[in-house]
Amino acid sequence: SQQGEEDPQALSIQEGENATMNCSYKTSINNLQWYRQNSGRGLVHLILIRSNEREKHSGRLRVTLDTSKKSSSLLITASRAADTASYFCASSGAGSYQLTFGKGTKLSVIP
Amino acid sequence: DAGITQSPRYKITETGRQVTLMCHQTWSHSYMFWYRQDLGHGLRLIYYSAAADITDKGEVPDGYVVSRSKTENFPLTLESATRSQTSVYFCASSGGTGASYYMNTEAFFGQGTRLTVV
């Protein structure tokens, strides 16, 4: 079964608002990554957080990782219409190079 | 051109036919992956590879075969296509550290192959 599960499945917000997406995973991980997919395109890497890190920032993105709860969150601040996409978390288990994805959160940012 | 490319971008095939999806990367990345993406399932891992001649089954390997004779190529073959294999297929690669045998860097994705089995 898939390692990561995102929540919510879909999210609709107004431009300028913040968007928060959550990811839960099942087993111990080396790191957790977030990807973005625009409709009909391939996935693009956004950010990677290692298992010994708790928070990481990249531009308007903030990722947190709670290994005790096996969960991560992605925060997009001051969202823009161009942020409309699907967002996926992916993880690699400890001692493994298998990279598995969740089902994704579909974000719609309304202008 | 540098990057990861998949071919063909679109393919229609008949049930029972063999079809091969190609994936080529120019970075000499160690790790390569094949996923299928279906509505309601997200991305599911089919096969993955740590290096030439090293491949492993993912979550949904039945009906698929892979090979990796060269680092840069990772073809996916559907031995006898079925309608349930209609999907969008994505190939990905990652530099990682082959000796460490675990993922520690980002993956780069191809643009996908939309396969329809009729």
gemmi code that builds the backbone of each chain (N, CA, C; Angstrom):
import gemmi

chains = {
    "A": [
        ("SER", (0.853, -1.195, 0.000), (0.000, 0.000, 0.000), (0.885, 1.241, 0.000)),
        ("GLN", (0.298, 2.360, -0.373), (1.070, 3.571, -0.493), (1.540, 4.051, 0.866)),
        ("GLN", (2.728, 4.610, 0.870), (3.344, 5.032, 2.111), (2.703, 6.298, 2.642)),
        ("GLY", (2.463, 7.280, 1.752), (1.966, 8.558, 2.217), (0.515, 8.767, 1.840)),
        ("GLU", (-0.183, 9.498, 2.702), (-1.563, 9.850, 2.423), (-1.748, 11.332, 2.715)),
        ("GLU", (-2.211, 12.074, 1.718), (-2.397, 13.505, 1.906), (-3.810, 13.823, 2.371)),
        ("ASP", (-3.903, 14.941, 3.030), (-5.187, 15.413, 3.526), (-5.170, 16.948, 3.508)),
        ("PRO", (-6.168, 17.632, 2.988), (-7.379, 17.060, 2.388), (-7.132, 16.574, 0.959)),
        ("GLN", (-8.119, 15.923, 0.379), (-7.984, 15.493, -1.010), (-8.095, 16.682, -1.948)),
        ("ALA", (-8.911, 17.660, -1.552), (-9.082, 18.851, -2.370), (-9.208, 20.063, -1.459)),
        ("LEU", (-8.704, 21.194, -1.942), (-8.689, 22.421, -1.153), (-8.898, 23.598, -2.087)),
        ("SER", (-9.857, 24.452, -1.744), (-10.135, 25.620, -2.565), (-10.022, 26.864, -1.693)),
        ("ILE", (-9.187, 27.814, -2.093), (-8.966, 29.026, -1.299), (-8.933, 30.246, -2.207)),
        ("GLN", (-9.014, 31.410, -1.606), (-8.909, 32.663, -2.341), (-7.437, 33.069, -2.455)),
        ("GLU", (-7.135, 33.725, -3.515), (-5.776, 34.239, -3.707), (-5.384, 35.098, -2.514)),
        ("GLY", (-4.158, 34.939, -2.060), (-3.678, 35.683, -0.909), (-3.780, 34.923, 0.399)),
        ("GLU", (-4.646, 33.922, 0.451), (-4.769, 33.103, 1.657), (-3.638, 32.077, 1.714)),
        ("ASN", (-3.484, 31.503, 2.901), (-2.513, 30.427, 3.062), (-3.173, 29.080, 2.823)),
        ("ALA", (-2.387, 28.139, 2.288), (-2.884, 26.787, 2.046), (-2.041, 25.803, 2.834)),
        ("THR", (-2.705, 24.933, 3.560), (-2.001, 23.917, 4.346), (-2.453, 22.530, 3.911)),
        ("MET", (-1.478, 21.694, 3.609), (-1.752, 20.314, 3.232), (-0.977, 19.399, 4.168)),
        ("ASN", (-1.571, 18.286, 4.492), (-0.962, 17.363, 5.436), (-0.674, 16.024, 4.780)),
        ("CYS", (0.309, 15.349, 5.328), (0.716, 14.049, 4.815), (1.017, 13.140, 5.989)),
        ("SER", (0.496, 11.941, 5.942), (0.837, 10.944, 6.956), (1.510, 9.768, 6.272)),
        ("TYR", (2.419, 9.146, 6.977), (3.111, 8.005, 6.399), (3.166, 6.876, 7.411)),
        ("LYS", (3.583, 5.711, 6.961), (3.376, 4.528, 7.793), (4.628, 4.014, 8.486)),
        ("THR", (5.754, 4.072, 7.806), (6.959, 3.472, 8.382), (8.054, 4.514, 8.545)),
        ("SER", (9.113, 4.140, 9.220), (10.236, 5.065, 9.413), (10.796, 5.501, 8.064)),
        ("ILE", (11.193, 6.742, 7.987), (11.637, 7.305, 6.713), (13.045, 7.865, 6.796)),
        ("ASN", (13.700, 7.959, 5.631), (14.960, 8.692, 5.514), (14.686, 10.173, 5.360)),
        ("ASN", (13.718, 10.461, 4.505), (13.343, 11.841, 4.255), (11.943, 11.868, 3.669)),
        ("LEU", (11.377, 13.048, 3.616), (10.058, 13.215, 3.030), (10.149, 14.367, 2.040)),
        ("GLN", (9.509, 14.194, 0.906), (9.590, 15.207, -0.144), (8.182, 15.639, -0.549)),
        ("TRP", (8.100, 16.841, -1.047), (6.854, 17.344, -1.603), (7.068, 17.682, -3.069)),
        ("TYR", (6.059, 17.336, -3.877), (6.092, 17.580, -5.310), (4.810, 18.283, -5.724)),
        ("ARG", (4.918, 18.948, -6.839), (3.781, 19.636, -7.418), (3.560, 19.107, -8.824)),
        ("GLN", (2.285, 19.011, -9.228), (1.956, 18.584, -10.580), (0.887, 19.489, -11.145)),
        ("ASN", (1.241, 20.176, -12.198), (0.249, 20.931, -12.938), (-0.490, 19.965, -13.850)),
        ("SER", (-1.711, 20.322, -14.174), (-2.574, 19.429, -14.936), (-1.896, 18.936, -16.213)),
        ("GLY", (-1.832, 17.612, -16.369), (-1.290, 17.038, -17.591), (0.219, 17.066, -17.704)),
        ("ARG", (0.899, 17.430, -16.634), (2.366, 17.539, -16.691), (3.020, 16.554, -15.738)),
        ("GLY", (4.329, 16.489, -15.817), (5.085, 15.670, -14.880), (5.197, 16.364, -13.532)),
        ("LEU", (5.726, 15.653, -12.562), (5.864, 16.208, -11.227), (7.149, 17.003, -11.102)),
        ("VAL", (7.081, 18.038, -10.289), (8.237, 18.889, -10.053), (8.523, 18.915, -8.561)),
        ("HIS", (9.782, 18.704, -8.217), (10.186, 18.688, -6.812), (10.093, 20.078, -6.203)),
        ("LEU", (9.535, 20.147, -4.983), (9.443, 21.417, -4.274), (10.451, 21.510, -3.135)),
        ("ILE", (10.463, 20.507, -2.285), (11.283, 20.601, -1.080), (11.483, 19.211, -0.490)),
        ("LEU", (12.631, 19.008, 0.132), (12.951, 17.758, 0.803), (13.302, 18.055, 2.245)),
        ("ILE", (12.739, 17.296, 3.166), (13.068, 17.452, 4.573), (13.569, 16.110, 5.092)),
        ("ARG", (14.704, 16.127, 5.765), (15.305, 14.889, 6.246), (14.683, 14.481, 7.574)),
        ("SER", (14.854, 13.240, 7.924), (14.188, 12.711, 9.116), (14.682, 13.365, 10.405)),
        ("ASN", (15.865, 13.974, 10.373), (16.373, 14.636, 11.575), (16.083, 16.142, 11.587)),
        ("GLU", (15.303, 16.600, 10.626), (14.908, 18.001, 10.568), (13.451, 18.134, 10.991)),
        ("ARG", (13.086, 19.271, 11.526), (11.709, 19.484, 11.978), (10.975, 20.510, 11.131)),
        ("GLU", (11.729, 21.424, 10.535), (11.097, 22.467, 9.737), (12.070, 22.923, 8.667)),
        ("LYS", (11.491, 23.282, 7.512), (12.316, 23.765, 6.431), (11.523, 24.784, 5.618)),
        ("HIS", (12.224, 25.796, 5.126), (11.573, 26.856, 4.366), (12.205, 26.940, 2.978)),
        ("SER", (11.366, 27.317, 2.024), (11.857, 27.614, 0.679), (10.898, 28.608, 0.057)),
        ("GLY", (11.306, 29.861, 0.002), (10.418, 30.895, -0.537), (9.125, 30.971, 0.252)),
        ("ARG", (7.993, 30.786, -0.417), (6.686, 30.829, 0.256), (6.271, 29.464, 0.826)),
        ("LEU", (7.150, 28.507, 0.754), (6.848, 27.172, 1.245), (7.468, 26.949, 2.621)),
        ("ARG", (6.668, 26.307, 3.478), (7.180, 25.892, 4.787), (6.735, 24.455, 5.013)),
        ("VAL", (7.691, 23.609, 5.292), (7.401, 22.202, 5.539), (7.792, 21.858, 6.959)),
        ("THR", (6.933, 21.103, 7.612), (7.266, 20.591, 8.933), (7.212, 19.074, 8.911)),
        ("LEU", (7.953, 18.471, 9.806), (7.991, 17.015, 9.908), (7.921, 16.630, 11.370)),
        ("ASP", (6.992, 15.756, 11.690), (6.863, 15.222, 13.052), (7.000, 13.707, 12.965)),
        ("THR", (8.193, 13.216, 13.234), (8.436, 11.779, 13.081), (7.711, 10.968, 14.145)),
        ("SER", (7.413, 11.567, 15.291), (6.694, 10.827, 16.336), (5.255, 10.553, 15.919)),
        ("LYS", (4.700, 11.461, 15.116), (3.330, 11.281, 14.623), (3.317, 10.768, 13.192)),
        ("LYS", (4.502, 10.586, 12.615), (4.602, 10.144, 11.225), (3.759, 11.044, 10.319)),
        ("SER", (4.007, 12.320, 10.418), (3.236, 13.258, 9.616), (4.083, 14.448, 9.208)),
        ("SER", (3.639, 15.083, 8.124), (4.299, 16.277, 7.611), (3.229, 17.234, 7.113)),
        ("SER", (3.564, 18.501, 7.092), (2.634, 19.471, 6.524), (3.372, 20.405, 5.590)),
        ("LEU", (2.667, 20.837, 4.561), (3.179, 21.815, 3.597), (2.298, 23.045, 3.686)),
        ("LEU", (2.910, 24.167, 3.960), (2.207, 25.447, 4.017), (2.669, 26.311, 2.861)),
        ("ILE", (1.720, 26.789, 2.081), (2.014, 27.761, 1.029), (1.421, 29.086, 1.489)),
        ("THR", (2.249, 30.067, 1.694), (1.763, 31.354, 2.163), (1.439, 32.278, 0.990)),
        ("ALA", (0.503, 33.168, 1.234), (0.124, 34.179, 0.229), (-0.079, 33.551, -1.141)),
        ("SER", (-1.003, 32.619, -1.206), (-1.171, 31.823, -2.428), (-1.534, 32.688, -3.631)),
        ("ARG", (-1.182, 32.164, -4.789), (-1.441, 32.822, -6.064), (-2.225, 31.874, -6.962)),
        ("ALA", (-2.883, 32.405, -7.938), (-3.630, 31.566, -8.881), (-2.709, 30.536, -9.532)),
        ("ALA", (-1.464, 30.918, -9.740), (-0.492, 30.022, -10.372), (-0.116, 28.839, -9.480)),
        ("ASP", (-0.493, 28.882, -8.207), (-0.228, 27.749, -7.310), (-1.243, 26.634, -7.501)),
        ("THR", (-2.266, 26.882, -8.287), (-3.262, 25.854, -8.570), (-2.591, 24.643, -9.203)),
        ("ALA", (-2.701, 23.513, -8.521), (-2.008, 22.290, -8.945), (-2.357, 21.185, -7.962)),
        ("SER", (-1.840, 19.998, -8.226), (-1.918, 18.914, -7.247), (-0.581, 18.804, -6.542)),
        ("TYR", (-0.655, 18.527, -5.254), (0.561, 18.449, -4.439), (0.649, 17.064, -3.815)),
        ("PHE", (1.835, 16.484, -3.919), (2.048, 15.119, -3.443), (3.196, 15.080, -2.452)),
        ("CYS", (3.024, 14.249, -1.433), (4.170, 13.948, -0.592), (4.725, 12.603, -1.023)),
        ("ALA", (6.014, 12.427, -0.822), (6.683, 11.182, -1.188), (7.704, 10.865, -0.123)),
        ("SER", (7.866, 9.609, 0.155), (8.825, 9.235, 1.190), (9.617, 8.010, 0.784)),
        ("SER", (10.790, 7.939, 1.383), (11.682, 6.820, 1.187), (11.940, 6.205, 2.550)),
        ("GLY", (11.652, 4.931, 2.679), (11.787, 4.281, 3.972), (13.228, 4.118, 4.392)),
        ("ALA", (13.427, 3.978, 5.656), (14.770, 3.780, 6.200), (15.409, 2.562, 5.545)),
        ("GLY", (16.613, 2.745, 5.022), (17.327, 1.636, 4.403), (16.798, 1.233, 3.049)),
        ("SER", (15.989, 2.089, 2.430), (15.394, 1.736, 1.146), (15.529, 2.892, 0.176)),
        ("TYR", (15.594, 2.591, -1.102), (15.563, 3.659, -2.105), (14.231, 3.690, -2.838)),
        ("GLN", (13.274, 2.920, -2.339), (11.946, 2.952, -2.925), (11.278, 4.270, -2.570)),
        ("LEU", (10.808, 5.007, -3.556), (10.171, 6.305, -3.349), (8.693, 6.160, -3.650)),
        ("THR", (7.873, 6.291, -2.633), (6.441, 6.099, -2.816), (5.685, 7.388, -2.534)),
        ("PHE", (4.597, 7.562, -3.272), (3.800, 8.773, -3.228), (2.433, 8.526, -2.623)),
        ("GLY", (1.854, 9.603, -2.097), (0.477, 9.571, -1.672), (-0.437, 9.884, -2.836)),
        ("LYS", (-1.720, 10.051, -2.547), (-2.702, 10.282, -3.597), (-2.828, 11.746, -3.973)),
        ("GLY", (-2.275, 12.620, -3.170), (-2.226, 14.026, -3.539), (-3.365, 14.872, -3.017)),
        ("THR", (-3.095, 16.164, -2.935), (-4.097, 17.175, -2.610), (-4.237, 18.094, -3.809)),
        ("LYS", (-5.462, 18.255, -4.271), (-5.711, 19.147, -5.404), (-6.052, 20.530, -4.862)),
        ("LEU", (-5.177, 21.482, -5.136), (-5.347, 22.845, -4.646), (-5.865, 23.743, -5.759)),
        ("SER", (-6.917, 24.459, -5.467), (-7.448, 25.454, -6.397), (-7.358, 26.813, -5.726)),
        ("VAL", (-6.677, 27.748, -6.360), (-6.560, 29.103, -5.832), (-7.379, 30.012, -6.732)),
        ("ILE", (-8.395, 30.609, -6.136), (-9.337, 31.410, -6.909), (-8.887, 32.868, -6.934)),
        ("PRO", (-8.742, 33.449, -8.127), (-8.264, 34.841, -8.227), (-9.260, 35.831, -7.618)),
    ],
    "B": [
        ("ASP", (19.510, 16.863, -25.725), (19.064, 17.744, -24.663), (19.206, 17.039, -23.318)),
        ("ALA", (19.636, 17.792, -22.311), (19.780, 17.231, -20.985), (18.416, 17.039, -20.363)),
        ("GLY", (18.299, 15.992, -19.543), (17.047, 15.784, -18.850), (16.584, 14.352, -18.925)),
        ("ILE", (15.312, 14.172, -18.688), (14.717, 12.844, -18.732), (13.565, 12.887, -19.725)),
        ("THR", (13.584, 11.987, -20.667), (12.580, 11.989, -21.716), (11.895, 10.635, -21.805)),
        ("GLN", (10.614, 10.686, -22.071), (9.814, 9.486, -22.243), (9.279, 9.448, -23.670)),
        ("SER", (9.200, 8.261, -24.198), (8.594, 8.107, -25.510), (7.873, 6.772, -25.604)),
        ("PRO", (6.757, 6.731, -26.338), (6.098, 7.881, -26.945), (5.340, 8.694, -25.896)),
        ("ARG", (4.827, 9.856, -26.261), (4.007, 10.647, -25.344), (2.587, 10.092, -25.277)),
        ("TYR", (2.119, 9.557, -26.401), (0.786, 8.977, -26.465), (0.872, 7.653, -27.228)),
        ("LYS", (0.081, 6.689, -26.730), (0.099, 5.384, -27.386), (-1.261, 4.738, -27.221)),
        ("ILE", (-1.783, 4.233, -28.336), (-2.993, 3.437, -28.290), (-2.620, 2.040, -28.767)),
        ("THR", (-2.980, 1.042, -28.011), (-2.656, -0.322, -28.382), (-3.849, -1.214, -28.116)),
        ("GLU", (-3.789, -2.397, -28.687), (-4.898, -3.326, -28.514), (-4.607, -4.315, -27.386)),
        ("THR", (-5.660, -4.799, -26.801), (-5.542, -5.820, -25.759), (-4.743, -7.014, -26.267)),
        ("GLY", (-3.808, -7.456, -25.450), (-3.005, -8.612, -25.790), (-1.690, -8.290, -26.476)),
        ("ARG", (-1.531, -7.104, -26.952), (-0.279, -6.727, -27.626), (0.801, -6.389, -26.598)),
        ("GLN", (2.032, -6.558, -27.015), (3.165, -6.138, -26.202), (3.512, -4.696, -26.563)),
        ("VAL", (3.759, -3.900, -25.564), (4.127, -2.514, -25.818), (5.249, -2.116, -24.858)),
        ("THR", (6.179, -1.337, -25.365), (7.313, -0.889, -24.552), (7.321, 0.626, -24.472)),
        ("LEU", (7.414, 1.108, -23.259), (7.539, 2.537, -23.007), (9.004, 2.826, -22.683)),
        ("MET", (9.526, 3.862, -23.323), (10.943, 4.153, -23.187), (11.174, 5.304, -22.217)),
        ("CYS", (12.299, 5.240, -21.534), (12.704, 6.302, -20.624), (14.213, 6.465, -20.726)),
        ("HIS", (14.644, 7.692, -20.936), (16.065, 7.971, -21.117), (16.435, 9.200, -20.310)),
        ("GLN", (17.512, 9.092, -19.527), (17.989, 10.262, -18.783), (19.465, 10.492, -19.101)),
        ("THR", (19.827, 11.777, -19.097), (21.176, 12.158, -19.533), (22.107, 12.496, -18.379)),
        ("TRP", (21.638, 12.356, -17.140), (22.458, 12.755, -15.996), (23.320, 11.633, -15.419)),
        ("SER", (23.139, 10.411, -15.906), (23.790, 9.236, -15.310), (23.337, 9.020, -13.865)),
        ("HIS", (22.080, 9.348, -13.590), (21.531, 9.107, -12.262), (21.510, 7.621, -11.952)),
        ("SER", (21.738, 7.309, -10.674), (21.723, 5.909, -10.265), (20.318, 5.334, -10.249)),
        ("TYR", (19.390, 6.099, -9.645), (18.061, 5.554, -9.398), (17.090, 5.932, -10.509)),
        ("MET", (16.258, 4.978, -10.880), (15.194, 5.247, -11.835), (13.931, 4.535, -11.386)),
        ("PHE", (12.798, 5.119, -11.746), (11.506, 4.645, -11.252), (10.468, 4.681, -12.375)),
        ("TRP", (9.523, 3.770, -12.298), (8.336, 3.813, -13.142), (7.101, 3.864, -12.247)),
        ("TYR", (6.208, 4.827, -12.552), (4.947, 4.971, -11.847), (3.802, 4.964, -12.847)),
        ("ARG", (2.653, 4.589, -12.371), (1.434, 4.812, -13.121), (0.524, 5.718, -12.294)),
        ("GLN", (-0.206, 6.577, -13.001), (-1.073, 7.517, -12.311), (-2.491, 7.342, -12.802)),
        ("ASP", (-3.367, 7.033, -11.891), (-4.780, 6.833, -12.186), (-5.597, 7.660, -11.220)),
        ("LEU", (-6.752, 8.124, -11.692), (-7.645, 8.907, -10.838), (-7.995, 8.108, -9.589)),
        ("GLY", (-7.862, 8.763, -8.451), (-8.219, 8.126, -7.201), (-7.112, 7.304, -6.572)),
        ("HIS", (-6.029, 7.094, -7.314), (-4.926, 6.277, -6.790), (-3.621, 7.056, -6.661)),
        ("GLY", (-3.565, 8.239, -7.167), (-2.302, 8.960, -7.126), (-1.259, 8.267, -7.988)),
        ("LEU", (-0.015, 8.313, -7.541), (1.065, 7.634, -8.259), (1.391, 6.327, -7.544)),
        ("ARG", (1.407, 5.272, -8.304), (1.761, 3.971, -7.748), (3.034, 3.460, -8.413)),
        ("LEU", (3.921, 2.974, -7.586), (5.229, 2.540, -8.058), (5.130, 1.159, -8.693)),
        ("ILE", (5.662, 1.040, -9.903), (5.611, -0.227, -10.625), (6.918, -0.998, -10.420)),
        ("TYR", (8.016, -0.377, -10.826), (9.351, -0.940, -10.662), (10.322, 0.191, -10.387)),
        ("TYR", (11.434, -0.162, -9.781), (12.479, 0.811, -9.575), (13.843, 0.123, -9.689)),
        ("SER", (14.863, 0.959, -9.846), (16.193, 0.433, -10.111), (17.252, 1.304, -9.448)),
        ("ALA", (18.238, 0.658, -8.845), (19.316, 1.389, -8.171), (20.527, 1.585, -9.075)),
        ("ALA", (20.635, 0.790, -10.123), (21.792, 0.864, -11.023), (21.537, -0.093, -12.172)),
        ("ALA", (22.417, -0.081, -13.133), (22.291, -1.026, -14.240), (22.244, -2.448, -13.685)),
        ("ASP", (21.318, -3.215, -14.196), (21.135, -4.623, -13.830), (20.634, -4.847, -12.417)),
        ("ILE", (20.159, -3.795, -11.745), (19.564, -3.941, -10.418), (18.161, -3.352, -10.453)),
        ("THR", (17.154, -4.212, -10.372), (15.776, -3.739, -10.398), (14.982, -4.401, -9.280)),
        ("ASP", (13.928, -3.717, -8.847), (13.078, -4.233, -7.770), (11.625, -3.957, -8.078)),
        ("LYS", (10.757, -4.824, -7.590), (9.327, -4.645, -7.786), (8.796, -3.593, -6.827)),
        ("GLY", (7.849, -2.807, -7.340), (7.177, -1.838, -6.517), (5.836, -2.341, -6.047)),
        ("GLU", (4.892, -1.442, -5.968), (3.572, -1.772, -5.425), (2.702, -2.559, -6.402)),
        ("VAL", (2.824, -2.268, -7.704), (1.933, -2.877, -8.704), (2.726, -3.420, -9.889)),
        ("PRO", (3.564, -4.442, -9.723), (4.434, -4.907, -10.806), (3.813, -5.916, -11.765)),
        ("ASP", (2.676, -6.503, -11.405), (2.117, -7.587, -12.222), (1.758, -7.102, -13.617)),
        ("GLY", (2.204, -7.858, -14.616), (1.916, -7.528, -16.000), (2.958, -6.640, -16.657)),
        ("TYR", (3.967, -6.268, -15.890), (5.025, -5.386, -16.395), (6.382, -6.050, -16.251)),
        ("VAL", (7.281, -5.678, -17.164), (8.655, -6.151, -17.116), (9.572, -4.947, -17.355)),
        ("VAL", (10.673, -4.900, -16.650), (11.657, -3.832, -16.871), (13.021, -4.445, -17.100)),
        ("SER", (13.892, -3.629, -17.660), (15.289, -4.004, -17.812), (16.113, -2.743, -17.664)),
        ("ARG", (17.360, -2.913, -17.309), (18.241, -1.756, -17.233), (19.662, -2.211, -17.554)),
        ("SER", (19.905, -2.356, -18.840), (21.227, -2.787, -19.278), (22.215, -1.618, -19.298)),
        ("LYS", (21.691, -0.412, -19.456), (22.522, 0.792, -19.421), (21.966, 1.747, -18.378)),
        ("THR", (22.844, 2.485, -17.736), (22.426, 3.400, -16.674), (21.363, 4.385, -17.143)),
        ("GLU", (21.484, 4.861, -18.371), (20.619, 5.948, -18.817), (19.239, 5.519, -19.306)),
        ("ASN", (19.040, 4.225, -19.520), (17.769, 3.765, -20.071), (17.054, 2.817, -19.129)),
        ("PHE", (15.730, 2.958, -19.091), (14.944, 2.112, -18.191), (13.593, 1.843, -18.864)),
        ("PRO", (13.564, 0.954, -19.847), (12.308, 0.681, -20.554), (11.340, -0.157, -19.726)),
        ("LEU", (10.059, 0.115, -19.916), (8.981, -0.612, -19.250), (8.167, -1.326, -20.320)),
        ("THR", (8.012, -2.633, -20.188), (7.279, -3.420, -21.165), (6.025, -4.014, -20.556)),
        ("LEU", (4.927, -3.823, -21.260), (3.692, -4.503, -20.914), (3.661, -5.738, -21.798)),
        ("GLU", (3.749, -6.893, -21.194), (3.925, -8.122, -21.967), (2.698, -8.453, -22.798)),
        ("SER", (1.522, -8.285, -22.228), (0.257, -8.542, -22.914), (-0.744, -7.538, -22.353)),
        ("ALA", (-0.871, -6.425, -23.043), (-1.613, -5.293, -22.504), (-3.072, -5.643, -22.198)),
        ("THR", (-3.557, -5.104, -21.103), (-4.959, -5.252, -20.717), (-5.573, -3.872, -20.528)),
        ("ARG", (-6.879, -3.791, -20.578), (-7.554, -2.495, -20.436), (-7.255, -1.847, -19.091)),
        ("SER", (-7.036, -2.650, -18.077), (-6.739, -2.101, -16.753), (-5.373, -1.418, -16.706)),
        ("GLN", (-4.580, -1.594, -17.743), (-3.284, -0.919, -17.808), (-3.362, 0.422, -18.534)),
        ("THR", (-4.559, 0.788, -18.929), (-4.768, 2.137, -19.448), (-4.463, 3.123, -18.332)),
        ("SER", (-3.530, 4.022, -18.576), (-3.063, 4.904, -17.503), (-2.083, 5.918, -18.087)),
        ("VAL", (-1.647, 6.817, -17.228), (-0.530, 7.691, -17.560), (0.689, 7.160, -16.808)),
        ("TYR", (1.760, 6.939, -17.551), (2.966, 6.356, -16.966), (4.060, 7.418, -16.872)),
        ("PHE", (4.664, 7.483, -15.708), (5.744, 8.432, -15.482), (7.020, 7.697, -15.124)),
        ("CYS", (8.089, 8.158, -15.730), (9.425, 7.697, -15.390), (10.110, 8.805, -14.599)),
        ("ALA", (10.950, 8.429, -13.660), (11.680, 9.405, -12.856), (13.086, 8.899, -12.605)),
        ("SER", (13.987, 9.830, -12.343), (15.349, 9.448, -11.978), (15.826, 10.318, -10.831)),
        ("SER", (16.806, 9.802, -10.107), (17.375, 10.540, -8.986), (18.841, 10.204, -8.857)),
        ("GLY", (19.636, 11.244, -8.521), (21.063, 11.025, -8.398), (21.382, 10.166, -7.207)),
        ("GLY", (20.905, 10.577, -6.053), (21.101, 9.821, -4.835), (22.542, 9.444, -4.620)),
        ("THR", (22.729, 8.435, -3.868), (24.061, 7.902, -3.617), (23.937, 6.391, -3.721)),
        ("GLY", (24.303, 5.870, -4.840), (24.092, 4.452, -5.090), (24.675, 3.561, -4.022)),
        ("ALA", (25.858, 3.946, -3.492), (26.504, 3.099, -2.499), (25.708, 3.062, -1.202)),
        ("SER", (25.016, 4.173, -0.895), (24.253, 4.216, 0.346), (22.940, 3.464, 0.225)),
        ("TYR", (22.490, 3.295, -1.009), (21.289, 2.513, -1.263), (20.060, 3.086, -0.604)),
        ("TYR", (20.005, 4.406, -0.474), (18.748, 4.998, -0.051), (18.595, 6.360, -0.704)),
        ("MET", (17.356, 6.777, -0.822), (17.026, 8.015, -1.502), (17.397, 9.203, -0.628)),
        ("ASN", (18.218, 10.090, -1.135), (18.539, 11.276, -0.360), (18.517, 12.542, -1.189)),
        ("THR", (18.024, 12.411, -2.408), (17.900, 13.605, -3.243), (16.581, 13.568, -3.994)),
        ("GLU", (16.303, 14.688, -4.639), (15.043, 14.809, -5.339), (15.006, 13.907, -6.563)),
        ("ALA", (13.801, 13.611, -6.997), (13.588, 12.859, -8.233), (13.124, 13.820, -9.323)),
        ("PHE", (13.557, 13.537, -10.535), (13.173, 14.319, -11.706), (12.270, 13.455, -12.578)),
        ("PHE", (11.171, 14.044, -13.013), (10.165, 13.289, -13.738), (10.154, 13.626, -15.216)),
        ("GLY", (9.838, 12.604, -16.015), (9.545, 12.840, -17.413), (8.140, 13.402, -17.555)),
        ("GLN", (7.770, 13.701, -18.802), (6.469, 14.329, -19.067), (5.331, 13.329, -19.109)),
        ("GLY", (5.655, 12.067, -19.061), (4.613, 11.058, -19.018), (4.256, 10.486, -20.380)),
        ("THR", (3.740, 9.257, -20.359), (3.195, 8.599, -21.541), (1.758, 8.230, -21.237)),
        ("ARG", (0.864, 8.730, -22.067), (-0.549, 8.382, -21.891), (-0.831, 7.159, -22.740)),
        ("LEU", (-1.104, 6.039, -22.077), (-1.339, 4.775, -22.765), (-2.806, 4.396, -22.673)),
        ("THR", (-3.376, 4.088, -23.816), (-4.755, 3.616, -23.881), (-4.755, 2.219, -24.475)),
        ("VAL", (-5.364, 1.294, -23.764), (-5.477, -0.083, -24.250), (-6.938, -0.322, -24.625)),
        ("VAL", (-7.157, -0.643, -25.892), (-8.541, -0.804, -26.370), (-8.846, -2.272, -26.666)),
    ],
}
model = gemmi.Model(1)
for chain_id, residues in chains.items():
    chain = gemmi.Chain(chain_id)
    for i, (resn, *xyz) in enumerate(residues, 1):
        res = gemmi.Residue()
        res.name, res.seqid = resn, gemmi.SeqId(i, " ")
        for name, pos in zip(("N", "CA", "C"), xyz):
            atom = gemmi.Atom()
            atom.name, atom.element = name, gemmi.Element(name[0])
            atom.pos, atom.b_iso = gemmi.Position(*pos), 0.0
            res.add_atom(atom)
        chain.add_residue(res)
    model.add_chain(chain)
structure = gemmi.Structure()
structure.add_model(model)
structure.setup_entities()
